[in-house]
Amino acid sequence: MSRQELKTAWLNQKVDPNRPTTKTILVETSCGHVTIERDGPDGYSHFKTNQGGDAIQYGLDRKLGEYNDGGTDYSEYDLIIR
């Protein structure tokens, strides 16, 4: 099987429509990384940024709706600070 066939087969897998949607904002204070993820029947989305010492404020701003890019409502996301 060629690489292209494997890629096509992987991307065309069926997704369980009953799978619960998980939404998280993960703030890693030790390195300043903020990861925003959503996974569910509608697909997977992942965004990661390095905010340095402002990582906690960046995560809180997204969760509370201060600076939501593209109109995304992050209020339903779980905020995890490590």
C-alpha positions, -999 to 999 in steps of 0.1 A, spaced: 0 0 0 14 34 -10 18 63 14 -10 82 -3 -34 53 1 -25 50 38 -31 87 42 -64 86 24 -76 56 44 -66 72 77 -84 105 69 -116 87 58 -121 67 90 -156 68 104 -161 88 136 -184 77 164 -213 103 164 -219 94 201 -184 103 212 -184 131 238 -169 164 229 -139 175 251 -128 211 252 -98 222 272 -75 251 277 -42 238 292 -18 263 307 17 250 315 32 275 339 67 259 339 73 267 302 46 293 294 27 271 269 -10 274 264 -28 247 245 -64 250 233 -80 217 221 -114 205 210 -121 169 201 -154 153 193 -176 140 165 -172 173 145 -134 168 144 -102 177 162 -88 212 167 -54 220 184 -37 254 189 -5 259 210 13 291 218 42 302 240 31 331 262 61 330 286 52 347 320 18 358 307 5 322 301 -20 322 330 -34 356 320 -37 345 283 -56 313 294 -79 333 317 -86 359 290 -97 332 265 -119 315 291 -136 347 302 -141 360 267 -117 389 268 -99 382 235 -116 355 216 -103 353 180 -128 345 153 -158 346 176 -150 313 193 -167 310 226 -142 294 250 -165 297 281 -175 261 277 -138 250 278 -122 235 309 -93 256 321 -64 234 335 -34 252 350 -3 230 357 
